[in-house]
């Protein structure tokens, strides 16, 4: 194993909420946003007003631990989890517009992680997910 790959594996081997969330079954279109990007107040501008429990949701996102099964059955926890999920989605949408985020999404597109166009004349061209709105719960990623 090369030194480069062992460094990359050691970054994510500890897990944490971000890695856990991105590896959930229906979250294949998310990439792991760098913690430095999330911690930078400039990148979070305007998001605080959208979430009543912003600080708690941000703390959950940056947590080095993934949720336990018991927590996923608690209604208070699920309410906070929903806010954290929405917040991470908005942070992710900003991150993938950065040079690093674009490179990650480009790599995933060339690997075919987002699927291929089913139309005959597209000749199985790889696809990219698209969000039709910046507002929460207006439309789903296509």
MARLUMLUM-438788 format. One record per residue (C-alpha): residue number from 1; residue in one letter; x, y, z. Coordinates in steps of 0.1 Angstrom, whole numbers, plus 5000, padded with zeros to 4 digits. Layout:
// residues N
NODE  resi  resn    c1    c2    c3
NODE   NUM     A     X     Y     Z
...
END
This chain:
// residues 142
NODE  resi  resn    c1    c2    c3
NODE     1     X  5000  5000  5000
NODE     2     X  5014  5034  4991
NODE     3     X  5020  5062  5016
NODE     4     X  4994  5084  4998
NODE     5     X  4966  5058  5002
NODE     6     X  4975  5051  5039
NODE     7     X  4973  5088  5046
NODE     8     X  4939  5090  5029
NODE     9     X  4926  5059  5048
NODE    10     X  4938  5073  5082
NODE    11     X  4919  5105  5076
NODE    12     X  4886  5086  5075
NODE    13     X  4892  5055  5095
NODE    14     X  4880  5071  5127
NODE    15     X  4846  5076  5113
NODE    16     X  4825  5104  5126
NODE    17     X  4791  5118  5117
NODE    18     X  4801  5131  5082
NODE    19     X  4816  5098  5070
NODE    20     X  4786  5079  5085
NODE    21     X  4761  5102  5069
NODE    22     X  4777  5101  5035
NODE    23     X  4779  5063  5035
NODE    24     X  4742  5059  5042
NODE    25     X  4724  5040  5014
NODE    26     X  4706  5068  4997
NODE    27     X  4734  5094  5002
NODE    28     X  4757  5083  4974
NODE    29     X  4756  5118  4958
NODE    30     X  4771  5134  4989
NODE    31     X  4809  5138  4992
NODE    32     X  4826  5144  5026
NODE    33     X  4830  5181  5032
NODE    34     X  4862  5191  5048
NODE    35     X  4859  5201  5085
NODE    36     X  4879  5232  5079
NODE    37     X  4853  5243  5053
NODE    38     X  4825  5237  5078
NODE    39     X  4842  5255  5106
NODE    40     X  4849  5287  5086
NODE    41     X  4821  5312  5094
NODE    42     X  4823  5327  5059
NODE    43     X  4810  5294  5045
NODE    44     X  4781  5293  5069
NODE    45     X  4769  5329  5062
NODE    46     X  4731  5331  5061
NODE    47     X  4725  5295  5074
NODE    48     X  4721  5303  5111
NODE    49     X  4688  5320  5105
NODE    50     X  4673  5289  5087
NODE    51     X  4678  5266  5117
NODE    52     X  4665  5272  5153
NODE    53     X  4690  5247  5167
NODE    54     X  4719  5257  5144
NODE    55     X  4747  5254  5170
NODE    56     X  4735  5219  5181
NODE    57     X  4731  5207  5145
NODE    58     X  4766  5220  5136
NODE    59     X  4780  5203  5167
NODE    60     X  4764  5170  5156
NODE    61     X  4779  5173  5121
NODE    62     X  4814  5179  5134
NODE    63     X  4810  5151  5160
NODE    64     X  4838  5125  5158
NODE    65     X  4812  5098  5166
NODE    66     X  4783  5084  5146
NODE    67     X  4749  5081  5162
NODE    68     X  4741  5049  5182
NODE    69     X  4710  5028  5173
NODE    70     X  4693  5039  5205
NODE    71     X  4697  5075  5196
NODE    72     X  4680  5070  5162
NODE    73     X  4648  5059  5180
NODE    74     X  4646  5090  5202
NODE    75     X  4623  5117  5189
NODE    76     X  4643  5147  5203
NODE    77     X  4674  5133  5187
NODE    78     X  4656  5127  5154
NODE    79     X  4644  5163  5153
NODE    80     X  4680  5175  5158
NODE    81     X  4692  5149  5133
NODE    82     X  4668  5163  5107
NODE    83     X  4682  5198  5112
NODE    84     X  4718  5185  5109
NODE    85     X  4709  5166  5077
NODE    86     X  4694  5198  5062
NODE    87     X  4723  5219  5073
NODE    88     X  4748  5195  5059
NODE    89     X  4730  5194  5026
NODE    90     X  4732  5232  5023
NODE    91     X  4769  5232  5034
NODE    92     X  4775  5205  5008
NODE    93     X  4759  5225  4980
NODE    94     X  4783  5253  4988
NODE    95     X  4813  5231  4991
NODE    96     X  4809  5214  4957
NODE    97     X  4812  5248  4941
NODE    98     X  4848  5252  4954
NODE    99     X  4877  5239  4933
NODE   100     X  4882  5210  4957
NODE   101     X  4845  5201  4958
NODE   102     X  4843  5203  4920
NODE   103     X  4873  5180  4917
NODE   104     X  4857  5155  4940
NODE   105     X  4824  5155  4922
NODE   106     X  4842  5153  4888
NODE   107     X  4862  5122  4900
NODE   108     X  4830  5106  4912
NODE   109     X  4812  5113  4879
NODE   110     X  4840  5098  4859
NODE   111     X  4838  5067  4881
NODE   112     X  4802  5064  4873
NODE   113     X  4790  5066  4909
NODE   114     X  4759  5087  4899
NODE   115     X  4747  5063  4873
NODE   116     X  4744  5065  4835
NODE   117     X  4719  5080  4812
NODE   118     X  4693  5054  4802
NODE   119     X  4686  5070  4768
NODE   120     X  4699  5051  4737
NODE   121     X  4715  5081  4720
NODE   122     X  4734  5090  4752
NODE   123     X  4755  5058  4748
NODE   124     X  4756  5052  4786
NODE   125     X  4771  5086  4793
NODE   126     X  4778  5092  4831
NODE   127     X  4755  5115  4848
NODE   128     X  4758  5142  4875
NODE   129     X  4731  5148  4902
NODE   130     X  4714  5182  4901
NODE   131     X  4695  5201  4927
NODE   132     X  4668  5223  4911
NODE   133     X  4664  5247  4941
NODE   134     X  4686  5262  4968
NODE   135     X  4656  5262  4992
NODE   136     X  4650  5232  5015
NODE   137     X  4622  5208  5007
NODE   138     X  4613  5224  4974
NODE   139     X  4625  5197  4951
NODE   140     X  4646  5165  4954
NODE   141     X  4680  5159  4938
NODE   142     X  4676  5145  4903
END
